[in-house]
Structure formats: structure tokens, C-alpha cells
Amino acid sequence: MAVDRSMPILVVDDYNTMIRIIRNLLRQLGFEDIDDAHDGSLALAKMRDKR
């Protein structure tokens, strides 16, 4: 299965340490377009803006 490592990824968690861990793991896997949000409201706003 091919994975597009250039696809945008949004990590949503209210715990900053968890966001940092997940971002680092995704970078190690080769993903580059990684954004984060600390709550659902911010995540929805970022998804709307990214379209």
C-alpha cells in the first residue's frame, strides 16, 4: 500500500507532550506537512482554513 507522505496531517490533543511525541514520530516516518491543535474548535478552524 502506497502512502503519500506529503499529505497534510493534523494532530489534535489537549496534552502538549503527546502532540510533540506524535509529531516527532510522524517526522521520523517521513511526513512533512504536520500541524497541531490543542482542542476541537481550533482543529475545525484549521481544517476549514486548509481547504
Contacts in CASP RR format, 6 or more apart in sequence:
PFRMAT RR
TARGET T0000
AUTHOR 0000-0000-0000
METHOD contacts of the structure
MODEL  1
MAVDRSMPILVVDDYNTMIRIIRNLLRQLGFEDIDDAHDGSLALAKMRDK
R
5 29 0 8 1.000
5 30 0 8 1.000
5 31 0 8 1.000
5 32 0 8 1.000
6 32 0 8 1.000
6 33 0 8 1.000
7 31 0 8 1.000
7 33 0 8 1.000
8 33 0 8 1.000
8 34 0 8 1.000
8 35 0 8 1.000
8 50 0 8 1.000
9 26 0 8 1.000
9 31 0 8 1.000
9 33 0 8 1.000
9 34 0 8 1.000
9 35 0 8 1.000
10 34 0 8 1.000
10 35 0 8 1.000
10 36 0 8 1.000
10 37 0 8 1.000
10 43 0 8 1.000
10 46 0 8 1.000
10 47 0 8 1.000
10 50 0 8 1.000
11 19 0 8 1.000
11 22 0 8 1.000
11 23 0 8 1.000
11 26 0 8 1.000
11 34 0 8 1.000
11 35 0 8 1.000
11 36 0 8 1.000
11 37 0 8 1.000
12 36 0 8 1.000
12 37 0 8 1.000
12 38 0 8 1.000
12 39 0 8 1.000
12 40 0 8 1.000
12 43 0 8 1.000
13 19 0 8 1.000
13 22 0 8 1.000
13 36 0 8 1.000
13 38 0 8 1.000
14 38 0 8 1.000
14 39 0 8 1.000
16 38 0 8 1.000
19 36 0 8 1.000
19 38 0 8 1.000
23 34 0 8 1.000
23 36 0 8 1.000
26 34 0 8 1.000
27 34 0 8 1.000
35 46 0 8 1.000
35 50 0 8 1.000
37 43 0 8 1.000
37 46 0 8 1.000
END
